[in-house]
Amino acid sequence: MAYRCFLVPVRNGVEAKEELNRFLRGHRVLSVDRRWVDQGTESFWSFCVDYQEGAQTGTPSGRGPGGARERVDYREVLSPEEFAAFVKLRDLRQSIAKEEGVPSYVVFNNEQLAAMVQKGAKSRADLGRIDGIGESRVAKYGERFLTCLKTHRDGHHEASGTPDGAGPGA
């Protein structure tokens, strides 16, 4: 989670307003605190934007027209190797959700699965640093997802013919 502040003056504020709108369109915004600062002819709007670092989206809230959540195509967002791991995590999540009789997102959502892959989660602490994953889900599901990631990494390294993923010149 990160913050960025913007000041949009009442007079000649077109450029500042465009900068704010570009930022909002390009980031996953969690919240915006807007304040009016009355200073006569020098009055301005102050915006403090709380956004998710590294997560970018085409709309300010990650929601499309009518408030529906935009779908992310993880094939485009992730590398082919990352996407393969993501698919394995998604399959595991589906299996767990079916066992427990709950919707898949209750276990972990797609963003959290993608973050596990992108951040190369190898420990329970790594999982706990992902937005929205608390101690209870780490305790309940963490080992199974970490094992799945490790199995994928190990299988990928063996398939590439390089021990521990070491490439040429490593």
N, C-alpha and C positions, 0 to 999 in steps of 0.2 A: 504494500500500500504506500502511495506517495501523494504529496500535495503540491499544487502549483497555484500561485495567486496571480490574478489579473486585475488591473485597474482600467476602467473604461470611462474616460471623461465625457461629460455631456457635450462639451464643445470640441469639435474636431476629433471625435472618438471613433471614426470609421475604421481606421487601420487597427486600433486596439480591439474593436469588436470583431473584425475579420480574423485577427490572430486567435482570439478566444474561440470563435466558431471552428476554425481549422483544428485547434487542439481538441475540442470536444468531439469532432467528427472522427478524429484519428486515435482516440483512446477509449478504453473501457472505463467509463465514469461510474464511480460508486455513489458519490453525492456532491452537491454543489451548495455552498453557503453564499448567499447573495446579500450584500448590505448596501444601502444607499448612504452616501456620505455627503451631507449638505454643507457646502461651502460657497454659497452664492453662485457666481458665474463660474467658479472653479469646482463645482460639484462633480461627483463621479460615482460610478458603481464599483464596488469591490467584490470580486468573485474568488472564493477559495475552492478549488476543485480537488476532490479526493478521488484518485484514480488507481487502477491496478497496473503496476509497473510491468512492462513487457507484454501486456495484453492489449492488442489493438483491435479496433472494430470500425465498421463503417458508420455507426450511429452512436450518439453520445451515451446511451444507456445499454447498448447491446440489444436493443429491442427494435423491431421493425415497425412498419405502419400498423396502427391499431393496437400497439403495445405487445404484439406477439414477439417472443424471443427469437432472435435471428439464429439460424442454424449455421454451424461452422463445419466446413468440409475439412476434416483433419488430414485428408490426403494432400491437400494443398498447404496446410499449415506445418505439417511434420515432414521430415525427410523419409524416404522409403524404409530405412531401418527403424526409425522411431515409430512410423505408422504400423509396422509389423508388430512391434512390442505393444503399441496401443491396442491393436486388435486382440492380442492375447489377454491383456488386462480387461478389456471390455467383455470378452467371453467368460473370464473368471467372475467378473462382477455379475453377469447375467446368471451364471450358475448359482452363486451365493444368494442373489435376490430371489431366485426360484425356490431354493431350499427354505429360505426364511419367509416366503410369501409376501415380499415387499417390492415396491417399484425399484428398478435398478439405481436410480439417482439417490436412493436412501443409503446405499452402500457407499458409492462415490459418484460424482457427476463426471461428465466427459472432460471438462476443463481440468479437474483434479487428476484424472487418468493421464491426460496429455502432459500436465506438469510433472507427474512422476517420471515420465519418459524423458521429457526435455531436461529436467534437472538431474537426471541419472540417480534417482533415489536408491540408496543402498542400505539405509538404516531407518529405524523407527523415528529417530530425530529428524532425518531428512523428510519423512512423510509429514511430521508435525509442523514443518515450516511451510507447508503448502496451504494457501488460503482456504479456509473452511474445513480443514481437517483437524479435529480436536483429539485429545487424549483417548477418549472412549472409542473412536473409530480406529485409531492407531492400534489400541489394545485388541480390539475385536477382529480387525481385518488385516492389520499391518503385515504380519508374518507371511500370510498367504500371497499378498501382492508383491512383497519383496522377493519371495521365493520364485514367483512367476517371472519377475524382472531378471533375476539372476539366471534362471534357467534359459531365458531368451538370450541374454548376453553371452552366456557360455556356449549355447548352440550356435549363435551368430559367429563367434570367434572361431569355433571349430569349422564351421562351413566356409569361412574365408581363408582357412588354412594358416592363420596366424595365431600363435599362442597369446592369450590375454589381449587380443585385439591389436597387438603391436604390428605396426605396418613397416614397410621398408624404411630402413634408416633409423628405426626406433631404438 
